[in-house]
Amino acid sequence: MTRNLQVHAAMEHFDIVLALVRAALESRSPRASHQVERLRDAIAATNKDQAAKLSRLLSATERKQDLEPLSIDEMRASAKLARGYLPGEILTKNTAVPRDKETSAPLVRIRFPDEARTVAPVLVPAMQEAIADLLHEWNRLDQLQRYGAIPNTRCLLYGPPGVGKTELARYIARQVDLPCVEVRLDGLVSSFLGTTARNIGALFEFANRYRCVLFLDEFDAIAKARDDIHELGEIKRVVNTLLQCLDDREGKGFTLAATNHEHLLDSAVWRRFDARIEVPKPDEDARARLITRFFPPLDLSKEAIVFLIWLTQGLSGADIAGMARTVKRHLALHSDGADGAVRPDELLAALRRFVVLNTRQFAPDQVGAVTGPRTALTAALEVAGLNQIQCAEFLGVSQSTVSRSSRKSPRQGTKQEKANGHE
């Protein structure tokens, strides 16, 4: 009976418990995971929603571990296996790159493994699992061959702008320890008849000659549907050339492509890829990790982080990075804090600057929270999951002031109530 009362009391402050759980799981300690599992099992009978949130955190931690950068030994082993599987010469920094014959501009940019970042990208759980499996294939080529299977050599990444498709492609190339031959396909398009198809042929001839990862960015620029009534006959010849080049590259190298407009792709091009992975905008957990990655060295309170998670809903990773840069610039000019300490009013002023400059990226309630009256901000903090004590702490006012403000604001429902279907 006493134990049940203790669990019930703790769960009244579940948002604090959740923050503590996140911090504990960051340690990657098996003991911490075990204790979180015990907590989940203890509350499962009385609150399934809270137990489910703990389960999702545990699952996300496991997948995050799967996507950690490979060790040096693992990368060397993976590269050795790749060298045995992929044909081609070694690509060096002295290798001449293909150029457009009309303008002499280089058709590609090469990123070598020692030039790439090794920080794992922040992804939603389903994406983490998919990319981890893709990397494991290239780290276990010998096992695949025993089963008569081959690794995935063609992968299409699609999703809205700013979600990290390009960074993800570079990360994959780094993990298999191969140079990444990057090309923006919109840069291959030429006004001269036949030049675009010739550029594509030269690009693939170069990539097939050397052992590398070929990354085709802005893929929809030349892979458009051939039945598009707005395109001329040249696009049909270009797409046919692309299809032939993709077929000829089979077994010669690893090909990644990225597009913001997957609906524009020709269906035959779409079928050429073994894996077609959607890269969505970050969910709540991913936004929390992006905030902790981009906002340091700012010293944000846990209430500020909770509010930022709510405020960044609907934003891409690039948007959140841009927000962090704007906030830092504003604080550098207007804050009198030391050692990264940030007062709530300073943070809100900096966020107001970003929201005003990027209003179209935000929902009306998000805009109102940082540009409107105190009642709108109070309502937003409660929707974000803060109780009145935490709201008062964040705003630097008394709890009674928050209570009065809350009574004046329209009832929106807390995050927990919305999750339970109540308004």
C-alpha positions in Angstrom: 0.0 0.0 0.0 2.8 2.4 1.0 4.7 1.6 -2.2 1.7 2.3 -4.3 1.2 5.7 -2.7 4.9 6.5 -3.3 4.6 5.6 -7.0 1.4 7.6 -7.2 3.0 10.7 -5.6 6.0 10.5 -7.9 3.8 10.2 -11.0 2.0 13.5 -10.1 5.3 15.1 -11.1 5.9 12.8 -14.1 7.5 15.6 -16.2 10.3 15.9 -13.6 10.6 12.1 -13.5 10.8 12.0 -17.3 13.6 14.6 -17.3 15.5 12.5 -14.7 15.0 9.4 -16.7 16.4 11.0 -19.9 19.5 12.2 -17.9 20.0 8.7 -16.5 19.7 6.9 -19.8 22.2 9.3 -21.4 24.8 7.5 -19.3 24.2 4.3 -21.3 24.4 2.4 -18.1 22.7 -1.0 -18.1 21.8 -0.4 -14.4 20.1 2.8 -15.3 18.1 1.1 -18.0 17.1 -1.7 -15.6 15.8 0.7 -13.0 13.8 2.6 -15.7 12.3 -0.7 -16.7 11.3 -1.4 -13.1 9.7 2.0 -12.9 7.8 1.4 -16.1 6.5 -1.9 -14.9 5.5 -0.4 -11.5 3.3 2.3 -13.0 2.0 0.2 -16.0 -1.1 -0.9 -14.1 -2.2 2.6 -13.0 -1.0 4.8 -15.9 -0.5 3.1 -19.3 0.3 6.4 -21.0 3.2 7.2 -18.7 4.5 3.6 -18.9 4.4 3.9 -22.7 6.5 7.1 -22.6 9.1 5.3 -20.6 9.1 2.4 -23.1 9.6 4.8 -25.9 12.6 6.4 -24.1 14.1 3.0 -23.5 13.6 2.0 -27.2 15.0 5.3 -28.4 18.1 4.8 -26.2 18.7 1.4 -27.7 18.4 2.7 -31.3 20.6 5.7 -30.5 23.3 3.3 -29.3 22.9 1.4 -32.6 23.6 4.6 -34.6 26.7 5.7 -32.6 29.7 6.3 -34.8 31.7 3.1 -35.5 35.0 2.8 -33.7 38.2 3.1 -35.6 38.7 -0.6 -35.6 35.1 -1.2 -36.9 35.6 1.4 -39.7 38.8 -0.3 -40.7 37.2 -3.7 -40.8 34.2 -2.2 -42.7 36.5 -0.5 -45.2 38.5 -3.7 -45.7 35.3 -5.7 -46.5 34.1 -2.9 -48.8 37.4 -3.0 -50.7 37.0 -6.7 -51.2 33.4 -6.2 -52.4 33.6 -3.0 -54.5 35.8 -2.8 -57.6 37.7 0.3 -58.6 40.8 2.3 -58.1 41.6 4.3 -54.9 40.4 7.9 -55.0 42.9 10.4 -53.7 43.0 14.1 -53.2 45.2 14.4 -56.3 42.7 12.7 -58.6 41.4 14.9 -61.4 37.6 15.4 -61.2 35.3 15.5 -64.3 34.4 19.0 -65.6 31.7 20.5 -67.8 33.1 20.8 -71.3 31.2 24.1 -71.9 32.1 26.0 -68.7 35.1 23.9 -67.3 33.3 23.9 -63.9 33.8 20.8 -61.8 30.9 18.4 -61.8 31.6 16.9 -58.4 32.9 17.7 -55.0 34.8 15.0 -53.1 34.7 14.7 -49.3 37.2 12.3 -47.9 36.6 10.3 -44.7 39.1 12.4 -42.7 37.3 15.6 -43.6 33.8 14.5 -42.5 32.2 14.9 -39.1 31.7 11.7 -37.1 28.8 13.1 -34.9 25.8 10.8 -35.4 22.8 12.6 -36.9 19.7 13.1 -34.7 16.9 11.0 -36.2 13.5 9.7 -35.1 13.6 6.1 -33.8 12.3 4.5 -37.1 15.0 6.3 -39.1 17.7 5.3 -36.5 16.8 1.7 -36.9 16.8 1.8 -40.7 20.2 3.6 -41.0 21.7 1.3 -38.4 20.6 -1.7 -40.4 22.1 -0.2 -43.5 25.5 0.3 -41.9 25.5 -3.1 -40.3 25.1 -4.6 -43.8 28.4 -3.0 -44.9 30.0 -4.1 -41.7 29.0 -7.7 -42.2 29.6 -8.4 -45.8 31.0 -11.8 -45.1 27.8 -12.9 -43.4 25.7 -11.6 -46.2 27.7 -13.6 -48.7 27.3 -16.8 -46.8 23.5 -16.4 -47.2 23.9 -15.5 -50.9 22.8 -11.9 -50.2 24.3 -8.6 -51.2 24.4 -5.3 -49.3 22.1 -2.4 -50.2 23.9 -0.4 -52.8 21.3 2.1 -53.8 19.4 4.2 -51.3 17.0 7.2 -51.9 16.6 9.7 -49.1 13.5 11.9 -49.3 11.8 14.5 -47.1 11.3 18.2 -46.6 14.2 20.7 -46.8 16.4 21.0 -43.7 15.9 17.6 -42.2 19.5 16.5 -42.6 19.5 14.3 -45.8 22.8 15.7 -47.0 24.5 15.3 -43.6 23.1 11.8 -43.3 24.6 10.8 -46.7 28.0 12.2 -45.6 27.7 10.3 -42.3 27.0 7.0 -44.1 30.0 7.5 -46.4 32.2 8.3 -43.3 31.0 5.1 -41.5 32.0 2.9 -44.4 35.3 4.8 -44.7 34.9 5.7 -48.3 35.2 9.1 -50.1 31.9 10.8 -50.8 31.6 12.0 -54.4 28.9 14.7 -54.1 27.0 16.3 -57.0 24.1 18.7 -57.0 22.2 17.5 -60.0 20.6 20.9 -60.6 24.2 22.0 -61.4 24.6 19.4 -64.1 21.7 20.8 -66.1 22.9 22.8 -69.2 21.1 25.0 -71.7 23.1 23.4 -74.5 21.3 20.5 -76.2 22.8 17.2 -75.2 25.2 18.6 -72.6 23.2 17.5 -69.6 23.1 13.9 -70.7 26.9 14.1 -71.5 27.6 15.5 -68.0 25.6 12.6 -66.4 27.6 10.1 -68.4 30.9 11.6 -67.4 29.8 11.7 -63.7 28.9 8.0 -63.6 32.0 7.0 -65.6 34.2 8.8 -62.9 32.2 7.2 -60.0 32.4 3.7 -61.5 36.1 4.0 -62.0 36.9 4.7 -58.3 35.8 3.1 -55.1 33.5 5.6 -53.5 30.0 6.6 -52.4 28.2 8.5 -55.1 25.8 11.1 -53.6 23.3 12.6 -56.0 21.8 15.7 -54.3 18.7 17.6 -55.6 17.9 14.4 -57.4 14.5 15.6 -58.8 16.4 18.1 -61.0 17.0 15.5 -63.7 15.0 12.5 -62.5 11.6 14.1 -63.2 8.7 12.1 -64.6 8.9 11.8 -68.3 5.2 12.4 -68.8 5.4 15.9 -67.3 3.6 18.1 -69.9 5.7 21.1 -68.8 9.0 19.4 -69.8 10.5 19.3 -73.2 11.8 16.2 -75.0 15.3 16.8 -73.6 14.2 15.7 -70.1 13.2 12.3 -71.5 16.6 11.8 -73.0 18.2 12.9 -69.7 16.1 10.5 -67.6 16.8 7.6 -70.0 20.5 8.3 -69.7 20.2 8.4 -65.9 18.3 5.1 -65.9 21.0 3.4 -68.0 23.8 4.8 -65.8 22.1 3.6 -62.6 21.7 0.1 -64.1 25.4 0.1 -65.2 26.6 1.1 -61.8 25.0 -2.0 -60.2 27.7 -3.9 -58.4 30.3 -1.1 -58.9 29.6 1.2 -56.1 27.3 2.6 -53.3 24.8 5.2 -54.6 22.8 7.6 -52.4 20.3 10.1 -53.7 18.3 12.9 -52.0 15.3 14.9 -53.0 12.8 17.3 -51.4 10.2 16.5 -54.1 9.8 12.7 -54.3 6.5 13.2 -56.1 8.3 14.6 -59.1 10.5 11.6 -59.6 9.9 9.3 -62.6 8.5 6.0 -61.4 11.2 4.0 -63.2 13.9 6.0 -61.4 12.0 5.4 -58.1 12.1 1.6 -58.7 15.9 1.6 -59.3 16.5 2.1 -55.5 16.6 -0.9 -53.2 15.8 1.4 -50.2 13.6 4.4 -50.2 13.9 6.1 -46.8 11.7 9.0 -45.7 13.6 11.5 -43.5 10.9 13.3 -41.5 11.0 16.4 -39.4 12.2 15.7 -35.8 9.7 14.4 -33.3 9.7 15.5 -29.6 12.6 13.4 -28.5 14.7 14.3 -31.5 14.0 18.0 -30.9 15.1 17.7 -27.3 18.4 16.2 -28.5 18.9 18.9 -31.2 18.3 21.6 -28.6 20.9 20.1 -26.3 23.3 19.9 -29.3 22.8 23.3 -30.8 22.2 25.7 -27.8 25.3 25.1 -25.7 27.2 26.9 -24.2 24.0 28.6 -23.1 23.0 27.4 -19.7 19.2 26.7 -20.1 16.9 25.7 -17.3 14.9 22.5 -17.7 11.8 24.6 -17.9 13.3 26.6 -20.8 14.2 23.3 -22.6 10.6 22.0 -22.2 9.3 25.3 -23.7 11.8 25.1 -26.6 10.7 21.6 -27.4 7.1 22.8 -27.7 8.1 26.0 -29.6 10.1 24.0 -32.2 7.3 21.6 -33.1 7.0 21.6 -36.9 10.6 22.9 -37.4 13.3 21.0 -39.2 16.8 20.4 -37.7 18.2 23.2 -39.8 15.5 25.5 -38.5 16.4 24.6 -34.9 20.1 25.2 -35.7 19.1 28.6 -37.1 17.1 29.4 -34.0 20.1 28.6 -31.8 22.4 30.9 -33.9 19.9 33.8 -33.7 19.4 33.4 -29.9 23.2 33.3 -29.3 23.7 36.4 -31.5 21.0 38.3 -29.7 22.2 37.3 -26.3 25.8 38.2 -27.2 24.6 41.8 -27.9 22.0 42.3 -25.3 22.6 39.9 -22.4 24.5 40.8 -19.2 24.7 37.2 -18.0 28.0 35.5 -17.4 29.2 31.9 -18.1 26.3 31.2 -20.4 23.6 31.9 -17.8 20.4 33.1 -19.5 17.5 34.9 -17.8 14.0 33.9 -19.0 13.2 37.5 -20.2 16.5 37.5 -22.2 15.7 34.1 -23.8 12.1 35.2 -24.6 13.4 38.4 -26.2 15.9 36.4 -28.4 13.2 33.9 -29.4 10.8 36.8 -30.2 13.4 38.1 -32.7 13.6 34.7 -34.4 9.9 34.2 -34.5 9.2 37.6 -35.9 11.7 37.1 -38.7 10.4 33.6 -39.5 6.7 33.9 -38.7 5.6 31.6 -41.5 7.4 28.7 -39.9 5.3 28.8 -36.8 1.7 28.1 -35.8 -0.4 31.0 -34.5 -0.3 29.8 -30.9 3.5 29.5 -31.1 3.7 33.1 -32.5 1.3 34.3 -29.8 3.3 32.7 -27.0 6.4 34.8 -27.6 4.9 38.0 -29.2 1.6 38.2 -27.4 0.4 38.9 -23.8 1.6 37.1 -20.7 -1.6 35.0 -20.7 -0.7 33.5 -24.0 2.7 32.6 -22.8 1.4 31.1 -19.6 -1.1 29.0 -21.6 1.7 27.8 -23.9 3.9 26.8 -21.0 1.1 24.7 -19.5 0.4 23.1 -22.9 4.2 22.3 -23.1 3.8 20.3 -19.9 4.9 22.7 -17.1 2.8 23.0 -13.9 2.2 26.3 -12.3 5.2 26.0 -10.0 7.5 25.4 -13.0 5.8 28.2 -14.9 6.4 30.6 -12.1 10.1 29.5 -11.9 10.5 30.0 -15.6 8.8 33.5 -15.7 10.4 34.7 -12.5 7.0 35.5 -10.9 5.0 34.1 -8.0 2.7 31.0 -8.4 -0.3 33.1 -7.6 0.5 35.4 -10.5 0.7 32.4 -12.8 -2.6 31.1 -11.4 -4.3 34.5 -12.1 -2.9 34.6 -15.6 -3.9 31.0 -16.2 -7.6 31.8 -15.3 -7.6 34.7 -17.7 -6.2 32.7 -20.6 -8.3 30.4 -22.9 -8.3 26.8 -21.8 -6.1 24.8 -24.2 -5.5 21.7 -22.2 -2.2 20.4 -20.9 0.0 18.1 -23.0 -1.0 15.1 -20.8 -4.7 15.9 -21.1 -4.4 16.1 -24.9 -2.6 12.8 -24.9 -5.5 11.3 -23.0 -8.1 12.8 -25.3 -9.4 15.5 -22.9 -9.5 19.2 -23.5 
